[in-house]
Amino acid sequence: MSRTPRTYWVAGTAVLLALLFAAAATVAAASGGGGAPRGAGSPALHSPDAGFARDMAVHHQQAVEMSFIVRDGTQDEAVRSLAYDIANTQANQRGMLLGWLDLWGLPKVVAGEPPMSWMGAEGGGRSGHEGHQTAKPGSLMPGMATKEELAALDAATGREAEVLYLQLMTDHHKGGVAMARGCAEQCATPVERELAEGMVAAQQSELTLMADMLRQRGAAPRG
């Protein structure tokens, strides 16, 4: 199934938003504008800034993994293009988040730290706080797929792979948007807040796109 003109426009807008925010964040960090140099007011180990960087890096890694899986499972131009855009954007953002942790002299993994604990009692991903999903059994964080779901995606082909990918990535983006909003509200580092705001804008645009793509395939988001 070929892309409609609207699908091309929405996809291009989402990717452009993500790249613009990522580029701005990279320039700011490189120039010292808004970035926190190591040892000089760097975020604390369990701060929202550090927690978001660690958790979103993990969240993004799964999106990249799912996107590469579906690129091998279908020849559909629209889905393969979306998967490439998501993989490219989120891999770049993940590199920035991990780079900031290095810059701040902080570990990428903290033993015993519950996922999303930096969001506080209201935003741990397991409460009823507005805008937050609940992490399903077998899932590390809200929106993330389980091992069984990843295996099902890996085994699927054609339309089945396309629909499952779009459904899983819709769930993934909803969890990612909630987490990015948490950083936009709580993170103290301006450049990281800007990146989080860019994630919200881009992923919301992609959610609209994926809903359209599911309708084109006679399916709908889960839940």
C-alpha positions as CSV (number, residue, x, y, z in Angstrom):
1,M,0.0,0.0,0.0
2,S,1.5,3.3,-1.0
3,R,1.6,6.4,1.1
4,T,-1.0,9.1,0.7
5,P,0.3,12.7,0.4
6,R,-0.9,13.4,3.9
7,T,1.1,10.5,5.2
8,Y,4.2,11.8,3.6
9,W,3.6,15.2,5.0
10,V,3.0,14.0,8.6
11,A,6.0,11.7,8.5
12,G,8.2,14.4,7.2
13,T,7.0,16.9,9.8
14,A,7.6,14.5,12.7
15,V,11.1,13.7,11.5
16,L,11.9,17.4,10.9
17,L,10.7,18.3,14.4
18,A,12.8,15.6,16.0
19,L,15.9,16.6,14.0
20,L,15.5,20.3,14.6
21,F,15.3,19.8,18.4
22,A,18.1,17.3,18.4
23,A,20.3,19.6,16.4
24,A,19.6,22.5,18.7
25,A,20.3,20.4,21.7
26,T,23.6,19.2,20.2
27,V,24.7,22.8,19.4
28,A,23.8,24.0,22.9
29,A,25.6,21.2,24.6
30,A,28.7,21.7,22.4
31,S,28.8,25.4,23.2
32,G,28.1,25.0,26.8
33,G,24.7,26.7,26.6
34,G,22.5,24.9,29.0
35,G,24.7,21.9,29.4
36,A,26.1,21.0,32.8
37,P,29.9,20.4,32.7
38,R,31.2,17.6,34.9
39,G,31.8,18.6,38.5
40,A,30.3,22.1,38.1
41,G,26.6,21.9,39.0
42,S,26.1,18.6,37.3
43,P,22.8,16.8,37.9
44,A,22.8,14.5,40.9
45,L,22.7,10.7,40.6
46,H,19.0,10.3,41.2
47,S,17.9,13.7,39.7
48,P,15.1,13.9,37.1
49,D,17.8,14.9,34.6
50,A,19.9,11.8,35.2
51,G,16.9,9.4,35.6
52,F,15.3,10.6,32.4
53,A,18.6,10.2,30.5
54,R,19.0,6.6,31.7
55,D,15.4,5.5,31.3
56,M,14.8,7.2,27.9
57,A,18.0,5.6,26.6
58,V,16.6,2.2,27.4
59,H,13.1,3.1,26.1
60,H,14.6,4.4,22.8
61,Q,16.8,1.3,22.4
62,Q,13.7,-1.0,22.2
63,A,12.1,1.3,19.6
64,V,15.2,1.0,17.5
65,E,15.1,-2.8,17.8
66,M,11.5,-3.0,16.8
67,S,12.0,-0.8,13.8
68,F,14.8,-2.9,12.5
69,I,12.7,-6.0,13.0
70,V,9.8,-4.7,10.9
71,R,12.1,-3.5,8.2
72,D,13.1,-7.1,7.6
73,G,9.5,-8.3,8.0
74,T,7.7,-6.3,5.3
75,Q,8.3,-4.7,1.9
76,D,5.7,-2.0,2.5
77,E,7.3,1.3,1.6
78,A,5.3,3.4,4.2
79,V,6.1,1.2,7.2
80,R,9.7,0.7,6.2
81,S,10.2,4.4,5.8
82,L,8.6,5.2,9.2
83,A,10.7,2.5,10.8
84,Y,13.8,4.0,9.4
85,D,12.9,7.5,10.6
86,I,12.1,6.2,14.1
87,A,15.3,4.1,14.3
88,N,17.5,7.0,13.0
89,T,15.9,9.7,15.2
90,Q,15.8,7.6,18.4
91,A,19.3,6.2,18.0
92,N,20.7,9.8,17.7
93,Q,18.7,11.0,20.7
94,R,19.9,7.9,22.7
95,G,23.5,8.8,21.9
96,M,22.9,12.3,23.2
97,L,21.3,11.1,26.4
98,L,24.2,8.7,27.1
99,G,26.7,11.4,26.2
100,W,25.2,13.7,28.8
101,L,25.6,11.1,31.5
102,D,29.2,10.7,30.5
103,L,29.6,14.5,30.6
104,W,28.0,14.6,34.1
105,G,30.2,11.8,35.3
106,L,27.2,9.6,36.1
107,P,26.6,5.9,35.4
108,K,24.3,4.7,32.7
109,V,22.9,2.0,35.0
110,V,22.2,2.3,38.7
111,A,21.6,-1.0,40.6
112,G,18.4,-1.1,42.5
113,E,16.9,2.0,40.9
114,P,13.3,1.4,39.8
115,P,12.5,2.5,36.3
116,M,11.0,6.0,36.2
117,S,11.4,6.5,40.0
118,W,12.8,10.0,39.2
119,M,9.3,11.1,38.3
120,G,8.3,10.8,41.9
121,A,5.3,9.2,43.6
122,E,2.9,10.4,41.0
123,G,4.9,9.5,37.9
124,G,6.5,6.1,38.5
125,G,4.6,4.7,35.6
126,R,2.5,2.5,37.8
127,S,0.1,5.0,39.3
128,G,-3.2,6.5,38.0
129,H,-1.6,9.9,37.4
130,E,-3.0,11.6,34.3
131,G,-0.9,11.0,31.2
132,H,0.8,8.0,32.6
133,Q,0.4,4.4,31.4
134,T,0.8,1.4,33.6
135,A,3.6,-1.0,32.9
136,K,2.1,-4.3,31.8
137,P,3.5,-7.6,33.3
138,G,6.7,-8.5,31.7
139,S,7.4,-4.9,30.5
140,L,10.2,-2.8,32.0
141,M,8.5,0.6,31.6
142,P,5.1,1.9,30.4
143,G,4.7,1.5,26.6
144,M,7.5,-1.0,26.3
145,A,6.9,-4.4,24.6
146,T,7.4,-7.7,26.4
147,K,9.8,-10.4,25.2
148,E,6.8,-12.3,23.9
149,E,5.6,-9.4,21.9
150,L,9.0,-8.8,20.4
151,A,9.1,-12.5,19.5
152,A,5.7,-12.3,17.8
153,L,6.9,-9.2,15.8
154,D,10.0,-11.1,14.8
155,A,8.0,-14.0,13.5
156,A,5.4,-11.9,11.7
157,T,5.5,-10.9,8.0
158,G,3.6,-8.7,5.6
159,R,0.4,-7.0,6.9
160,E,0.6,-8.9,10.2
161,A,4.0,-7.5,10.9
162,E,3.0,-4.0,9.8
163,V,-0.1,-3.9,12.1
164,L,1.7,-5.4,15.1
165,Y,4.6,-2.9,14.7
166,L,2.3,0.1,14.4
167,Q,0.3,-1.1,17.5
168,L,3.4,-1.8,19.6
169,M,5.0,1.5,18.5
170,T,1.9,3.4,19.3
171,D,2.0,2.0,22.9
172,H,5.7,2.8,23.0
173,H,5.3,6.4,21.9
174,K,2.5,7.0,24.4
175,G,4.8,5.8,27.2
176,G,7.7,7.9,25.8
177,V,5.5,11.0,25.5
178,A,4.5,10.7,29.2
179,M,8.1,10.3,30.3
180,A,9.3,13.2,28.1
181,R,6.6,15.4,29.6
182,G,7.9,14.5,33.0
183,C,11.4,15.7,32.1
184,A,10.0,18.9,30.4
185,E,8.4,19.7,33.8
186,Q,11.1,18.5,36.2
187,C,14.5,18.4,34.5
188,A,16.8,21.3,35.5
189,T,19.1,21.2,32.5
190,P,17.6,23.6,29.8
191,V,19.1,21.7,26.9
192,E,17.6,18.4,28.2
193,R,14.2,20.0,28.7
194,E,14.3,21.3,25.1
195,L,15.1,17.8,23.8
196,A,12.2,16.3,25.9
197,E,9.8,19.0,24.5
198,G,10.9,18.1,21.0
199,M,10.3,14.4,21.7
200,V,6.8,15.2,22.8
201,A,6.0,17.2,19.6
202,A,7.6,14.7,17.2
203,Q,6.1,11.6,18.8
204,Q,2.6,13.1,19.0
205,S,2.8,13.8,15.3
206,E,3.9,10.2,14.7
207,L,1.0,8.9,16.8
208,T,-1.4,10.6,14.4
209,L,0.5,9.2,11.5
210,M,0.4,5.6,12.9
211,A,-3.3,5.9,13.6
212,D,-3.9,6.7,10.0
213,M,-1.6,3.9,8.8
214,L,-3.5,1.4,11.0
215,R,-6.9,2.6,9.6
216,Q,-5.5,2.1,6.1
217,R,-4.8,-1.6,7.1
218,G,-8.2,-2.1,8.6
219,A,-6.8,-2.1,12.2
220,A,-6.7,0.2,15.2
221,P,-4.4,1.0,18.2
222,R,-4.7,-1.4,21.1
223,G,-6.5,-0.5,24.3
